[in-house]
Amino acid sequence: MRTPKALLIIFVAICTSGCVGPRSSHLSPVQRFQLLKAACAYGDTRPVEILLEAGAHPDGGPDWITDSIGGKYGDEFQSPLSTAARNGHTEIMRLLLSRGAHIDLAEGEGQTPLVSAISAKQKAAVALLLASGADPNSPFVEHYLARSDDPELIAMVMDAKANKRLTKR
């Protein structure tokens, strides 16, 4: 069950009220990280903006380097950008990228936000990531493209691969 948008915004605002600096919120680093991921999954930019202002790092930063959420390459880690990409929330993706989210952040076994978007068949997210400079040449990209039944998605990534090869020459 999804939390109603207004309730999520109010909860985030209450938890971060009185913030004067990036690390002065009442939230622990793990809570900040988990709330940011939840807000990225939900799709409303306002809670994401509030959490970033309260000191949440757009990549999880030092907030996710902890055993309680899977560690740096733990199975449970998925970056906020990957979470937004998997759910097709391009406005949140733009916000995270503008705040310094790393477009090719490797997570879990090495998946990237582009892989998350491809595996979820989120064409707009794939297009945004490729246009923003995501690397289409990871082995995980190949793996998920091979499983895809969407010719438009496959063509989009293959064009990006071709363009990357041309620009390297």
VMD Tcl script that builds the backbone (N, CA, C; Angstrom):
set m [mol new atoms 507]
animate dup $m
set s [atomselect $m all]
$s set {name element resname resid chain x y z} {
  {N N MET 1 A 0.844 -1.178 0.000}
  {CA C MET 1 A 0.000 0.000 0.000}
  {C C MET 1 A 0.889 1.239 0.000}
  {N N ARG 2 A 0.588 2.178 -0.862}
  {CA C ARG 2 A 1.362 3.410 -0.931}
  {C C ARG 2 A 0.835 4.431 0.055}
  {N N THR 3 A 1.760 5.188 0.607}
  {CA C THR 3 A 1.406 6.258 1.524}
  {C C THR 3 A 0.857 7.421 0.708}
  {N N PRO 4 A -0.264 8.015 1.120}
  {CA C PRO 4 A -0.769 9.170 0.387}
  {C C PRO 4 A 0.290 10.264 0.322}
  {N N LYS 5 A 0.346 10.938 -0.820}
  {CA C LYS 5 A 1.374 11.938 -1.070}
  {C C LYS 5 A 1.442 12.989 0.029}
  {N N ALA 6 A 0.325 13.515 0.446}
  {CA C ALA 6 A 0.321 14.568 1.469}
  {C C ALA 6 A 0.921 14.057 2.773}
  {N N LEU 7 A 0.600 12.814 3.132}
  {CA C LEU 7 A 1.129 12.239 4.366}
  {C C LEU 7 A 2.644 12.086 4.284}
  {N N LEU 8 A 3.138 11.632 3.142}
  {CA C LEU 8 A 4.574 11.492 2.960}
  {C C LEU 8 A 5.272 12.850 3.061}
  {N N ILE 9 A 4.728 13.863 2.432}
  {CA C ILE 9 A 5.318 15.206 2.480}
  {C C ILE 9 A 5.321 15.729 3.914}
  {N N ILE 10 A 4.212 15.548 4.616}
  {CA C ILE 10 A 4.125 16.017 6.008}
  {C C ILE 10 A 5.133 15.282 6.885}
  {N N PHE 11 A 5.242 13.972 6.712}
  {CA C PHE 11 A 6.180 13.184 7.509}
  {C C PHE 11 A 7.611 13.664 7.290}
  {N N VAL 12 A 7.978 13.841 6.023}
  {CA C VAL 12 A 9.330 14.318 5.713}
  {C C VAL 12 A 9.552 15.712 6.282}
  {N N ALA 13 A 8.574 16.591 6.141}
  {CA C ALA 13 A 8.710 17.960 6.662}
  {C C ALA 13 A 8.874 17.968 8.180}
  {N N ILE 14 A 8.103 17.143 8.880}
  {CA C ILE 14 A 8.204 17.072 10.340}
  {C C ILE 14 A 9.573 16.534 10.752}
  {N N CYS 15 A 10.005 15.473 10.088}
  {CA C CYS 15 A 11.287 14.858 10.440}
  {C C CYS 15 A 12.463 15.782 10.181}
  {N N THR 16 A 12.329 16.673 9.221}
  {CA C THR 16 A 13.458 17.535 8.861}
  {C C THR 16 A 13.283 18.962 9.343}
  {N N SER 17 A 12.220 19.245 10.093}
  {CA C SER 17 A 11.988 20.622 10.537}
  {C C SER 17 A 13.107 21.097 11.450}
  {N N GLY 18 A 13.397 22.344 11.358}
  {CA C GLY 18 A 14.438 22.926 12.189}
  {C C GLY 18 A 15.832 22.694 11.665}
  {N N CYS 19 A 15.938 22.220 10.437}
  {CA C CYS 19 A 17.263 21.988 9.871}
  {C C CYS 19 A 17.948 23.305 9.590}
  {N N VAL 20 A 19.196 23.392 10.006}
  {CA C VAL 20 A 19.965 24.578 9.682}
  {C C VAL 20 A 21.105 24.224 8.759}
  {N N GLY 21 A 21.526 23.008 8.758}
  {CA C GLY 21 A 22.622 22.573 7.910}
  {C C GLY 21 A 22.362 21.178 7.395}
  {N N PRO 22 A 23.230 20.710 6.515}
  {CA C PRO 22 A 22.989 19.434 5.872}
  {C C PRO 22 A 22.975 18.225 6.805}
  {N N ARG 23 A 23.596 18.293 7.939}
  {CA C ARG 23 A 23.619 17.135 8.832}
  {C C ARG 23 A 22.900 17.395 10.148}
  {N N SER 24 A 22.071 18.429 10.193}
  {CA C SER 24 A 21.432 18.750 11.462}
  {C C SER 24 A 20.000 18.246 11.562}
  {N N SER 25 A 19.561 17.447 10.598}
  {CA C SER 25 A 18.187 16.956 10.679}
  {C C SER 25 A 18.066 15.952 11.817}
  {N N HIS 26 A 16.845 15.651 12.153}
  {CA C HIS 26 A 16.564 14.704 13.228}
  {C C HIS 26 A 16.628 13.266 12.734}
  {N N LEU 27 A 16.979 13.071 11.493}
  {CA C LEU 27 A 17.022 11.742 10.915}
  {C C LEU 27 A 18.432 11.177 10.968}
  {N N SER 28 A 18.521 9.866 11.182}
  {CA C SER 28 A 19.827 9.210 11.100}
  {C C SER 28 A 20.194 9.092 9.621}
  {N N PRO 29 A 21.458 8.850 9.313}
  {CA C PRO 29 A 21.854 8.674 7.918}
  {C C PRO 29 A 21.067 7.569 7.213}
  {N N VAL 30 A 20.840 6.455 7.913}
  {CA C VAL 30 A 20.094 5.345 7.314}
  {C C VAL 30 A 18.643 5.761 7.050}
  {N N GLN 31 A 18.031 6.486 7.979}
  {CA C GLN 31 A 16.653 6.949 7.771}
  {C C GLN 31 A 16.575 7.905 6.582}
  {N N ARG 32 A 17.558 8.809 6.482}
  {CA C ARG 32 A 17.591 9.747 5.355}
  {C C ARG 32 A 17.654 8.989 4.036}
  {N N PHE 33 A 18.547 8.001 4.002}
  {CA C PHE 33 A 18.713 7.190 2.796}
  {C C PHE 33 A 17.425 6.446 2.447}
  {N N GLN 34 A 16.831 5.802 3.435}
  {CA C GLN 34 A 15.625 5.019 3.176}
  {C C GLN 34 A 14.450 5.906 2.772}
  {N N LEU 35 A 14.317 7.067 3.403}
  {CA C LEU 35 A 13.248 7.989 3.016}
  {C C LEU 35 A 13.471 8.540 1.612}
  {N N LEU 36 A 14.729 8.835 1.270}
  {CA C LEU 36 A 15.013 9.342 -0.070}
  {C C LEU 36 A 14.659 8.293 -1.115}
  {N N LYS 37 A 15.039 7.048 -0.869}
  {CA C LYS 37 A 14.687 5.978 -1.814}
  {C C LYS 37 A 13.177 5.823 -1.934}
  {N N ALA 38 A 12.469 5.879 -0.796}
  {CA C ALA 38 A 11.007 5.758 -0.832}
  {C C ALA 38 A 10.390 6.908 -1.615}
  {N N ALA 39 A 10.890 8.114 -1.397}
  {CA C ALA 39 A 10.367 9.279 -2.120}
  {C C ALA 39 A 10.667 9.157 -3.609}
  {N N CYS 40 A 11.831 8.628 -3.964}
  {CA C CYS 40 A 12.173 8.439 -5.382}
  {C C CYS 40 A 11.270 7.388 -6.025}
  {N N ALA 41 A 10.902 6.381 -5.273}
  {CA C ALA 41 A 9.999 5.354 -5.795}
  {C C ALA 41 A 8.592 5.897 -5.962}
  {N N TYR 42 A 8.196 6.773 -5.039}
  {CA C TYR 42 A 6.825 7.294 -5.052}
  {C C TYR 42 A 6.583 8.218 -6.236}
  {N N GLY 43 A 7.549 9.076 -6.545}
  {CA C GLY 43 A 7.424 9.888 -7.756}
  {C C GLY 43 A 7.106 11.351 -7.573}
  {N N ASP 44 A 6.999 11.832 -6.349}
  {CA C ASP 44 A 6.716 13.246 -6.120}
  {C C ASP 44 A 8.036 13.952 -5.817}
  {N N THR 45 A 8.339 15.016 -6.548}
  {CA C THR 45 A 9.629 15.682 -6.378}
  {C C THR 45 A 9.757 16.426 -5.055}
  {N N ARG 46 A 8.680 16.907 -4.480}
  {CA C ARG 46 A 8.777 17.731 -3.271}
  {C C ARG 46 A 9.441 17.008 -2.102}
  {N N PRO 47 A 9.044 15.779 -1.753}
  {CA C PRO 47 A 9.750 15.095 -0.663}
  {C C PRO 47 A 11.230 14.865 -0.983}
  {N N VAL 48 A 11.540 14.618 -2.242}
  {CA C VAL 48 A 12.939 14.429 -2.637}
  {C C VAL 48 A 13.717 15.725 -2.403}
  {N N GLU 49 A 13.132 16.848 -2.814}
  {CA C GLU 49 A 13.774 18.152 -2.590}
  {C C GLU 49 A 13.998 18.403 -1.101}
  {N N ILE 50 A 12.988 18.122 -0.284}
  {CA C ILE 50 A 13.090 18.341 1.163}
  {C C ILE 50 A 14.217 17.495 1.748}
  {N N LEU 51 A 14.278 16.235 1.363}
  {CA C LEU 51 A 15.311 15.347 1.901}
  {C C LEU 51 A 16.710 15.753 1.441}
  {N N LEU 52 A 16.835 16.175 0.203}
  {CA C LEU 52 A 18.141 16.639 -0.265}
  {C C LEU 52 A 18.569 17.894 0.496}
  {N N GLU 53 A 17.621 18.785 0.750}
  {CA C GLU 53 A 17.919 19.984 1.536}
  {C C GLU 53 A 18.297 19.626 2.975}
  {N N ALA 54 A 17.746 18.531 3.480}
  {CA C ALA 54 A 18.027 18.092 4.855}
  {C C ALA 54 A 19.334 17.312 4.953}
  {N N GLY 55 A 20.022 17.163 3.832}
  {CA C GLY 55 A 21.324 16.518 3.877}
  {C C GLY 55 A 21.406 15.130 3.295}
  {N N ALA 56 A 20.324 14.616 2.753}
  {CA C ALA 56 A 20.406 13.309 2.098}
  {C C ALA 56 A 21.287 13.458 0.859}
  {N N HIS 57 A 22.202 12.539 0.675}
  {CA C HIS 57 A 23.108 12.569 -0.474}
  {C C HIS 57 A 22.393 11.956 -1.673}
  {N N PRO 58 A 22.507 12.552 -2.867}
  {CA C PRO 58 A 21.775 12.021 -4.019}
  {C C PRO 58 A 22.173 10.604 -4.426}
  {N N ASP 59 A 23.344 10.145 -3.994}
  {CA C ASP 59 A 23.768 8.770 -4.269}
  {C C ASP 59 A 23.658 7.878 -3.040}
  {N N GLY 60 A 23.206 8.427 -1.946}
  {CA C GLY 60 A 23.246 7.693 -0.692}
  {C C GLY 60 A 24.489 8.080 0.088}
  {N N GLY 61 A 25.567 8.459 -0.622}
  {CA C GLY 61 A 26.802 8.921 -0.002}
  {C C GLY 61 A 27.229 8.048 1.161}
  {N N PRO 62 A 27.783 8.661 2.199}
  {CA C PRO 62 A 28.197 7.862 3.350}
  {C C PRO 62 A 27.000 7.261 4.084}
  {N N ASP 63 A 25.778 7.736 3.743}
  {CA C ASP 63 A 24.581 7.213 4.396}
  {C C ASP 63 A 24.355 5.732 4.100}
  {N N TRP 64 A 24.823 5.243 2.961}
  {CA C TRP 64 A 24.526 3.851 2.629}
  {C C TRP 64 A 25.695 2.919 2.885}
  {N N ILE 65 A 26.805 3.428 3.338}
  {CA C ILE 65 A 27.936 2.561 3.639}
  {C C ILE 65 A 27.789 2.072 5.077}
  {N N THR 66 A 26.873 1.170 5.249}
  {CA C THR 66 A 26.576 0.633 6.575}
  {C C THR 66 A 25.957 -0.752 6.424}
  {N N ASP 67 A 26.247 -1.639 7.340}
  {CA C ASP 67 A 25.728 -3.003 7.269}
  {C C ASP 67 A 24.213 -3.065 7.358}
  {N N SER 68 A 23.592 -2.078 8.003}
  {CA C SER 68 A 22.148 -2.156 8.202}
  {C C SER 68 A 21.360 -1.965 6.913}
  {N N ILE 69 A 22.002 -1.460 5.855}
  {CA C ILE 69 A 21.294 -1.372 4.570}
  {C C ILE 69 A 22.057 -2.065 3.455}
  {N N GLY 70 A 22.924 -2.990 3.811}
  {CA C GLY 70 A 23.559 -3.809 2.785}
  {C C GLY 70 A 25.001 -3.470 2.479}
  {N N GLY 71 A 25.527 -2.376 2.999}
  {CA C GLY 71 A 26.907 -2.028 2.712}
  {C C GLY 71 A 27.097 -1.495 1.310}
  {N N LYS 72 A 28.332 -1.140 0.989}
  {CA C LYS 72 A 28.616 -0.466 -0.277}
  {C C LYS 72 A 28.148 -1.269 -1.483}
  {N N TYR 73 A 28.382 -2.546 -1.504}
  {CA C TYR 73 A 27.941 -3.357 -2.630}
  {C C TYR 73 A 26.985 -4.458 -2.196}
  {N N GLY 74 A 26.274 -4.215 -1.131}
  {CA C GLY 74 A 25.323 -5.198 -0.621}
  {C C GLY 74 A 24.145 -5.393 -1.556}
  {N N ASP 75 A 23.519 -6.532 -1.431}
  {CA C ASP 75 A 22.387 -6.871 -2.288}
  {C C ASP 75 A 21.227 -5.899 -2.143}
  {N N GLU 76 A 21.089 -5.296 -0.966}
  {CA C GLU 76 A 19.941 -4.427 -0.731}
  {C C GLU 76 A 20.140 -3.022 -1.270}
  {N N PHE 77 A 21.362 -2.674 -1.681}
  {CA C PHE 77 A 21.605 -1.307 -2.105}
  {C C PHE 77 A 21.081 -1.072 -3.506}
  {N N GLN 78 A 20.306 -0.024 -3.645}
  {CA C GLN 78 A 19.924 0.506 -4.946}
  {C C GLN 78 A 19.937 2.012 -4.766}
  {N N SER 79 A 20.631 2.690 -5.648}
  {CA C SER 79 A 20.756 4.137 -5.511}
  {C C SER 79 A 19.409 4.824 -5.701}
  {N N PRO 80 A 19.268 6.023 -5.159}
  {CA C PRO 80 A 18.041 6.782 -5.404}
  {C C PRO 80 A 17.780 6.985 -6.899}
  {N N LEU 81 A 18.851 7.211 -7.682}
  {CA C LEU 81 A 18.681 7.390 -9.130}
  {C C LEU 81 A 18.144 6.121 -9.778}
  {N N SER 82 A 18.676 4.971 -9.375}
  {CA C SER 82 A 18.166 3.700 -9.909}
  {C C SER 82 A 16.716 3.467 -9.508}
  {N N THR 83 A 16.379 3.833 -8.295}
  {CA C THR 83 A 15.001 3.675 -7.818}
  {C C THR 83 A 14.058 4.528 -8.659}
  {N N ALA 84 A 14.436 5.774 -8.908}
  {CA C ALA 84 A 13.606 6.656 -9.753}
  {C C ALA 84 A 13.548 6.124 -11.183}
  {N N ALA 85 A 14.685 5.648 -11.700}
  {CA C ALA 85 A 14.728 5.126 -13.073}
  {C C ALA 85 A 13.852 3.888 -13.220}
  {N N ARG 86 A 13.925 2.994 -12.250}
  {CA C ARG 86 A 13.124 1.763 -12.290}
  {C C ARG 86 A 11.625 2.072 -12.314}
  {N N ASN 87 A 11.264 3.191 -11.694}
  {CA C ASN 87 A 9.854 3.574 -11.632}
  {C C ASN 87 A 9.458 4.602 -12.686}
  {N N GLY 88 A 10.408 5.002 -13.518}
  {CA C GLY 88 A 10.105 5.920 -14.617}
  {C C GLY 88 A 9.864 7.364 -14.202}
  {N N HIS 89 A 10.413 7.772 -13.073}
  {CA C HIS 89 A 10.192 9.133 -12.571}
  {C C HIS 89 A 11.300 10.062 -13.072}
  {N N THR 90 A 11.129 10.531 -14.300}
  {CA C THR 90 A 12.181 11.306 -14.952}
  {C C THR 90 A 12.427 12.669 -14.302}
  {N N GLU 91 A 11.405 13.302 -13.744}
  {CA C GLU 91 A 11.623 14.593 -13.082}
  {C C GLU 91 A 12.508 14.416 -11.849}
  {N N ILE 92 A 12.295 13.354 -11.112}
  {CA C ILE 92 A 13.138 13.074 -9.951}
  {C C ILE 92 A 14.547 12.727 -10.415}
  {N N MET 93 A 14.661 11.996 -11.505}
  {CA C MET 93 A 15.977 11.676 -12.048}
  {C C MET 93 A 16.729 12.960 -12.400}
  {N N ARG 94 A 16.047 13.888 -13.057}
  {CA C ARG 94 A 16.683 15.170 -13.401}
  {C C ARG 94 A 17.131 15.910 -12.136}
  {N N LEU 95 A 16.288 15.909 -11.122}
  {CA C LEU 95 A 16.616 16.572 -9.862}
  {C C LEU 95 A 17.856 15.935 -9.232}
  {N N LEU 96 A 17.890 14.619 -9.147}
  {CA C LEU 96 A 19.036 13.928 -8.558}
  {C C LEU 96 A 20.311 14.197 -9.355}
  {N N LEU 97 A 20.208 14.156 -10.677}
  {CA C LEU 97 A 21.381 14.430 -11.516}
  {C C LEU 97 A 21.861 15.866 -11.331}
  {N N SER 98 A 20.928 16.797 -11.197}
  {CA C SER 98 A 21.319 18.204 -10.997}
  {C C SER 98 A 21.974 18.417 -9.640}
  {N N ARG 99 A 21.700 17.524 -8.704}
  {CA C ARG 99 A 22.292 17.613 -7.360}
  {C C ARG 99 A 23.537 16.741 -7.224}
  {N N GLY 100 A 24.018 16.191 -8.331}
  {CA C GLY 100 A 25.291 15.471 -8.304}
  {C C GLY 100 A 25.220 13.965 -8.247}
  {N N ALA 101 A 24.056 13.381 -8.475}
  {CA C ALA 101 A 23.979 11.914 -8.490}
  {C C ALA 101 A 24.883 11.380 -9.602}
  {N N HIS 102 A 25.606 10.323 -9.295}
  {CA C HIS 102 A 26.525 9.711 -10.261}
  {C C HIS 102 A 25.717 8.843 -11.215}
  {N N ILE 103 A 25.804 9.148 -12.491}
  {CA C ILE 103 A 24.950 8.499 -13.482}
  {C C ILE 103 A 25.264 7.013 -13.677}
  {N N ASP 104 A 26.512 6.616 -13.447}
  {CA C ASP 104 A 26.906 5.219 -13.640}
  {C C ASP 104 A 27.305 4.537 -12.336}
  {N N LEU 105 A 26.680 4.942 -11.238}
  {CA C LEU 105 A 27.005 4.362 -9.943}
  {C C LEU 105 A 26.725 2.865 -9.957}
  {N N ALA 106 A 27.754 2.079 -9.677}
  {CA C ALA 106 A 27.591 0.623 -9.637}
  {C C ALA 106 A 27.027 0.227 -8.284}
  {N N GLU 107 A 26.065 -0.653 -8.307}
  {CA C GLU 107 A 25.411 -1.086 -7.077}
  {C C GLU 107 A 25.205 -2.586 -7.122}
  {N N GLY 108 A 24.943 -3.161 -5.983}
  {CA C GLY 108 A 24.731 -4.607 -5.929}
  {C C GLY 108 A 25.909 -5.343 -6.534}
  {N N GLU 109 A 25.676 -6.034 -7.611}
  {CA C GLU 109 A 26.739 -6.782 -8.289}
  {C C GLU 109 A 27.374 -5.968 -9.414}
  {N N GLY 110 A 26.998 -4.709 -9.546}
  {CA C GLY 110 A 27.573 -3.851 -10.576}
  {C C GLY 110 A 26.532 -3.228 -11.494}
  {N N GLN 111 A 25.259 -3.426 -11.187}
  {CA C GLN 111 A 24.219 -2.813 -11.994}
  {C C GLN 111 A 24.281 -1.299 -11.846}
  {N N THR 112 A 23.771 -0.601 -12.852}
  {CA C THR 112 A 23.752 0.860 -12.864}
  {C C THR 112 A 22.312 1.348 -12.997}
  {N N PRO 113 A 22.074 2.646 -12.831}
  {CA C PRO 113 A 20.724 3.166 -13.052}
  {C C PRO 113 A 20.185 2.833 -14.459}
  {N N LEU 114 A 21.060 2.834 -15.463}
  {CA C LEU 114 A 20.621 2.478 -16.820}
  {C C LEU 114 A 20.102 1.050 -16.866}
  {N N VAL 115 A 20.783 0.154 -16.201}
  {CA C VAL 115 A 20.341 -1.248 -16.150}
  {C C VAL 115 A 18.977 -1.344 -15.465}
  {N N SER 116 A 18.785 -0.580 -14.389}
  {CA C SER 116 A 17.490 -0.578 -13.697}
  {C C SER 116 A 16.376 -0.126 -14.630}
  {N N ALA 117 A 16.640 0.931 -15.396}
  {CA C ALA 117 A 15.625 1.450 -16.319}
  {C C ALA 117 A 15.336 0.454 -17.440}
  {N N ILE 118 A 16.388 -0.182 -17.959}
  {CA C ILE 118 A 16.200 -1.169 -19.034}
  {C C ILE 118 A 15.409 -2.363 -18.518}
  {N N SER 119 A 15.790 -2.873 -17.343}
  {CA C SER 119 A 15.113 -4.073 -16.826}
  {C C SER 119 A 13.640 -3.800 -16.524}
  {N N ALA 120 A 13.304 -2.549 -16.192}
  {CA C ALA 120 A 11.912 -2.190 -15.912}
  {C C ALA 120 A 11.181 -1.676 -17.153}
  {N N LYS 121 A 11.882 -1.664 -18.290}
  {CA C LYS 121 A 11.306 -1.219 -19.570}
  {C C LYS 121 A 10.766 0.210 -19.490}
  {N N GLN 122 A 11.529 1.081 -18.856}
  {CA C GLN 122 A 11.157 2.490 -18.712}
  {C C GLN 122 A 11.875 3.294 -19.797}
  {N N LYS 123 A 11.251 3.395 -20.959}
  {CA C LYS 123 A 11.895 4.026 -22.118}
  {C C LYS 123 A 12.283 5.482 -21.874}
  {N N ALA 124 A 11.417 6.251 -21.233}
  {CA C ALA 124 A 11.736 7.659 -20.982}
  {C C ALA 124 A 12.942 7.773 -20.052}
  {N N ALA 125 A 13.022 6.895 -19.068}
  {CA C ALA 125 A 14.160 6.903 -18.145}
  {C C ALA 125 A 15.433 6.488 -18.875}
  {N N VAL 126 A 15.346 5.474 -19.727}
  {CA C VAL 126 A 16.503 5.037 -20.516}
  {C C VAL 126 A 16.975 6.189 -21.398}
  {N N ALA 127 A 16.042 6.849 -22.077}
  {CA C ALA 127 A 16.394 7.971 -22.963}
  {C C ALA 127 A 17.073 9.092 -22.181}
  {N N LEU 128 A 16.540 9.433 -21.013}
  {CA C LEU 128 A 17.129 10.495 -20.198}
  {C C LEU 128 A 18.540 10.126 -19.752}
  {N N LEU 129 A 18.722 8.909 -19.284}
  {CA C LEU 129 A 20.046 8.483 -18.828}
  {C C LEU 129 A 21.056 8.477 -19.973}
  {N N LEU 130 A 20.653 7.964 -21.122}
  {CA C LEU 130 A 21.564 7.947 -22.268}
  {C C LEU 130 A 21.903 9.369 -22.725}
  {N N ALA 131 A 20.901 10.240 -22.763}
  {CA C ALA 131 A 21.130 11.634 -23.162}
  {C C ALA 131 A 22.017 12.367 -22.157}
  {N N SER 132 A 21.989 11.909 -20.901}
  {CA C SER 132 A 22.784 12.543 -19.845}
  {C C SER 132 A 24.183 11.949 -19.732}
  {N N GLY 133 A 24.489 10.953 -20.564}
  {CA C GLY 133 A 25.842 10.407 -20.598}
  {C C GLY 133 A 26.050 9.057 -19.956}
  {N N ALA 134 A 24.989 8.332 -19.645}
  {CA C ALA 134 A 25.147 6.995 -19.064}
  {C C ALA 134 A 25.882 6.082 -20.039}
  {N N ASP 135 A 26.707 5.206 -19.503}
  {CA C ASP 135 A 27.487 4.285 -20.328}
  {C C ASP 135 A 26.644 3.065 -20.700}
  {N N PRO 136 A 26.382 2.882 -22.001}
  {CA C PRO 136 A 25.561 1.744 -22.429}
  {C C PRO 136 A 26.355 0.453 -22.630}
  {N N ASN 137 A 27.644 0.448 -22.271}
  {CA C ASN 137 A 28.511 -0.682 -22.604}
  {C C ASN 137 A 28.796 -1.640 -21.457}
  {N N SER 138 A 27.990 -1.647 -20.413}
  {CA C SER 138 A 28.237 -2.576 -19.309}
  {C C SER 138 A 27.708 -3.965 -19.663}
  {N N PRO 139 A 28.329 -5.010 -19.106}
  {CA C PRO 139 A 27.839 -6.373 -19.355}
  {C C PRO 139 A 26.390 -6.556 -18.897}
  {N N PHE 140 A 25.994 -5.838 -17.841}
  {CA C PHE 140 A 24.620 -5.948 -17.371}
  {C C PHE 140 A 23.639 -5.367 -18.383}
  {N N VAL 141 A 24.043 -4.316 -19.094}
  {CA C VAL 141 A 23.191 -3.753 -20.146}
  {C C VAL 141 A 22.954 -4.824 -21.208}
  {N N GLU 142 A 24.017 -5.483 -21.625}
  {CA C GLU 142 A 23.897 -6.557 -22.621}
  {C C GLU 142 A 22.950 -7.654 -22.137}
  {N N HIS 143 A 23.104 -8.035 -20.886}
  {CA C HIS 143 A 22.282 -9.097 -20.305}
  {C C HIS 143 A 20.789 -8.745 -20.372}
  {N N TYR 144 A 20.441 -7.530 -19.961}
  {CA C TYR 144 A 19.033 -7.147 -19.948}
  {C C TYR 144 A 18.495 -6.836 -21.338}
  {N N LEU 145 A 19.355 -6.352 -22.225}
  {CA C LEU 145 A 18.916 -6.146 -23.617}
  {C C LEU 145 A 18.592 -7.478 -24.274}
  {N N ALA 146 A 19.402 -8.497 -23.992}
  {CA C ALA 146 A 19.177 -9.824 -24.570}
  {C C ALA 146 A 17.833 -10.395 -24.123}
  {N N ARG 147 A 17.378 -10.005 -22.943}
  {CA C ARG 147 A 16.095 -10.485 -22.421}
  {C C ARG 147 A 14.914 -9.623 -22.874}
  {N N SER 148 A 15.186 -8.461 -23.440}
  {CA C SER 148 A 14.123 -7.517 -23.772}
  {C C SER 148 A 13.367 -7.953 -25.025}
  {N N ASP 149 A 12.079 -7.696 -24.998}
  {CA C ASP 149 A 11.237 -7.963 -26.162}
  {C C ASP 149 A 10.721 -6.645 -26.759}
  {N N ASP 150 A 11.395 -5.559 -26.432}
  {CA C ASP 150 A 10.972 -4.239 -26.881}
  {C C ASP 150 A 11.953 -3.703 -27.921}
  {N N PRO 151 A 11.604 -3.779 -29.198}
  {CA C PRO 151 A 12.537 -3.352 -30.250}
  {C C PRO 151 A 12.924 -1.873 -30.163}
  {N N GLU 152 A 12.022 -1.034 -29.703}
  {CA C GLU 152 A 12.327 0.392 -29.574}
  {C C GLU 152 A 13.387 0.627 -28.491}
  {N N LEU 153 A 13.249 -0.062 -27.385}
  {CA C LEU 153 A 14.216 0.046 -26.301}
  {C C LEU 153 A 15.584 -0.471 -26.741}
  {N N ILE 154 A 15.591 -1.602 -27.405}
  {CA C ILE 154 A 16.838 -2.185 -27.906}
  {C C ILE 154 A 17.507 -1.223 -28.877}
  {N N ALA 155 A 16.738 -0.666 -29.802}
  {CA C ALA 155 A 17.291 0.273 -30.795}
  {C C ALA 155 A 17.874 1.513 -30.115}
  {N N MET 156 A 17.192 2.006 -29.099}
  {CA C MET 156 A 17.653 3.193 -28.371}
  {C C MET 156 A 19.044 2.950 -27.766}
  {N N VAL 157 A 19.207 1.805 -27.123}
  {CA C VAL 157 A 20.483 1.492 -26.477}
  {C C VAL 157 A 21.556 1.185 -27.518}
  {N N MET 158 A 21.199 0.475 -28.561}
  {CA C MET 158 A 22.172 0.155 -29.604}
  {C C MET 158 A 22.657 1.423 -30.312}
  {N N ASP 159 A 21.763 2.379 -30.532}
  {CA C ASP 159 A 22.169 3.663 -31.115}
  {C C ASP 159 A 23.146 4.389 -30.200}
  {N N ALA 160 A 22.878 4.355 -28.912}
  {CA C ALA 160 A 23.774 5.002 -27.951}
  {C C ALA 160 A 25.141 4.326 -27.955}
  {N N LYS 161 A 25.159 2.999 -28.057}
  {CA C LYS 161 A 26.426 2.279 -28.133}
  {C C LYS 161 A 27.205 2.685 -29.372}
  {N N ALA 162 A 26.519 2.767 -30.497}
  {CA C ALA 162 A 27.173 3.169 -31.752}
  {C C ALA 162 A 27.720 4.580 -31.646}
  {N N ASN 163 A 26.938 5.480 -31.059}
  {CA C ASN 163 A 27.397 6.866 -30.898}
  {C C ASN 163 A 28.607 6.952 -29.981}
  {N N LYS 164 A 28.634 6.140 -28.925}
  {CA C LYS 164 A 29.784 6.112 -28.007}
  {C C LYS 164 A 31.042 5.673 -28.752}
  {N N ARG 165 A 30.900 4.645 -29.606}
  {CA C ARG 165 A 32.053 4.161 -30.373}
  {C C ARG 165 A 32.550 5.244 -31.327}
  {N N LEU 166 A 31.628 5.965 -31.965}
  {CA C LEU 166 A 32.013 7.018 -32.911}
  {C C LEU 166 A 32.729 8.164 -32.213}
  {N N THR 167 A 32.280 8.522 -31.024}
  {CA C THR 167 A 32.899 9.649 -30.312}
  {C C THR 167 A 34.254 9.290 -29.743}
  {N N LYS 168 A 34.545 8.002 -29.582}
  {CA C LYS 168 A 35.853 7.579 -29.062}
  {C C LYS 168 A 36.919 7.632 -30.141}
  {N N ARG 169 A 36.510 7.674 -31.394}
  {CA C ARG 169 A 37.486 7.662 -32.503}
  {C C ARG 169 A 38.104 8.985 -32.718}
}
mol reanalyze $m
mol bondsrecalc $m
mol representation Tube
mol addrep $m
